[in-house]
Amino acid sequence: MNVVVIHQSRTGNTRRAAELIGGAAALAGATVAVRPVTNIDYKELAEADLVFVGTWVDGLILFGHRPGDTGKVRQIPKLWDKKVAAFMTHAVNPGNAADKFSALLEGHGAKVVAARSLNRRRLEDEAPAFATEVLASVSVSA
Ligand SMILES: Cc1cc2nc3c(=O)[nH]c(=O)nc-3n(C[C@H](O)[C@H](O)[C@H](O)COP(=O)(O)O)c2cc1C
């Protein structure tokens, strides 16, 4: 299985989550590429069976949660019919940002198979667990 992990990160948390997700997918036997949104390889993306797309949670902590840097995320080539797992990182409260991110990606042509925000202080546990869960569900439905 070819897996591409795309991330938009300002202070490194979402990049770290992407690396951990990529590491877990590689351990599970996938061929993996981890890329920032600014450096996407079109051929790699076209050949992907599963794409993880990640960004950070923007908001006012108690309300107004939404995916961060959506302008950059929208620059990803249209993900027509690709299976996509959306991930985010947050500090304390992601609100419903993962649902909004999922809707954005669906609007971008993706078939979103999972969406979750990961706590930036628990990435080492939560990111590989998310990857393993998604890979298991995708290979069952494949
Ligand atoms: C402008 C701004 C707004 C944020 N709003 C929230 C928020 O509403 N809830 C939350 O839990 N974290 C919030 N955060 C924290 C980030 O989502 C968190 O630090 C994230 O891991 C950053 O990812 P990055 O290191 O990949 O840029 C906010 C950060 C910034 C800069």
The ligand as an SDF file (V2000), in Angstrom:
LIG
                    3D

 31 33  0  0  0  0  0  0  0  0999 V2000
   -3.8210   31.5090   16.2580 C   0  0  0  0  0  0  0  0  0  0  0  0
   -3.8890   30.2010   17.0110 C   0  0  0  0  0  0  0  0  0  0  0  0
   -5.1030   29.7360   17.4580 C   0  0  0  0  0  0  0  0  0  0  0  0
   -5.1840   28.5200   18.1640 C   0  0  0  0  0  0  0  0  0  0  0  0
   -6.3920   28.0900   18.6210 N   0  0  0  0  0  0  0  0  0  0  0  0
   -6.4860   26.9200   19.3100 C   0  0  0  0  0  0  0  0  0  0  0  0
   -7.7510   26.4590   19.8030 C   0  0  0  0  0  0  0  0  0  0  0  0
   -8.7990   27.0910   19.6260 O   0  0  0  0  0  0  0  0  0  0  0  0
   -7.7700   25.2840   20.4960 N   0  0  0  0  0  0  0  0  0  0  0  0
   -6.6330   24.5430   20.7480 C   0  0  0  0  0  0  0  0  0  0  0  0
   -6.7160   23.5050   21.3850 O   0  0  0  0  0  0  0  0  0  0  0  0
   -5.4110   24.9490   20.2730 N   0  0  0  0  0  0  0  0  0  0  0  0
   -5.3240   26.1220   19.5740 C   0  0  0  0  0  0  0  0  0  0  0  0
   -4.0950   26.5510   19.0990 N   0  0  0  0  0  0  0  0  0  0  0  0
   -2.9160   25.7080   19.3350 C   0  0  0  0  0  0  0  0  0  0  0  0
   -2.4880   24.9240   18.0880 C   0  0  0  0  0  0  0  0  0  0  0  0
   -3.5910   24.2910   17.4600 O   0  0  0  0  0  0  0  0  0  0  0  0
   -1.4710   23.8500   18.4600 C   0  0  0  0  0  0  0  0  0  0  0  0
   -0.3800   24.4210   19.1120 O   0  0  0  0  0  0  0  0  0  0  0  0
   -1.0040   23.0690   17.2540 C   0  0  0  0  0  0  0  0  0  0  0  0
   -0.3850   21.8750   17.6830 O   0  0  0  0  0  0  0  0  0  0  0  0
   -0.0350   23.8680   16.3890 C   0  0  0  0  0  0  0  0  0  0  0  0
    0.3820   23.0680   15.3270 O   0  0  0  0  0  0  0  0  0  0  0  0
    1.7560   23.3260   14.5540 P   0  0  0  0  0  0  0  0  0  0  0  0
    2.8790   23.2020   15.5520 O   0  0  0  0  0  0  0  0  0  0  0  0
    1.8010   22.2350   13.5480 O   0  0  0  0  0  0  0  0  0  0  0  0
    1.6860   24.6780   13.9280 O   0  0  0  0  0  0  0  0  0  0  0  0
   -4.0100   27.7460   18.4020 C   0  0  0  0  0  0  0  0  0  0  0  0
   -2.7830   28.2280   17.9280 C   0  0  0  0  0  0  0  0  0  0  0  0
   -2.7110   29.4310   17.2360 C   0  0  0  0  0  0  0  0  0  0  0  0
   -1.3710   29.9240   16.7270 C   0  0  0  0  0  0  0  0  0  0  0  0
  1  2  1  0
  2  3  1  0
  2 30  2  0
  3  4  2  0
  4  5  1  0
  4 28  1  0
  5  6  2  0
  6  7  1  0
  6 13  1  0
  7  8  2  0
  7  9  1  0
  9 10  1  0
 10 11  2  0
 10 12  1  0
 12 13  2  0
 13 14  1  0
 14 15  1  0
 14 28  1  0
 15 16  1  0
 16 17  1  0
 16 18  1  0
 18 19  1  0
 18 20  1  0
 20 21  1  0
 20 22  1  0
 22 23  1  0
 23 24  1  0
 24 25  2  0
 24 26  1  0
 24 27  1  0
 28 29  2  0
 29 30  1  0
 30 31  1  0
M  END
$$$$
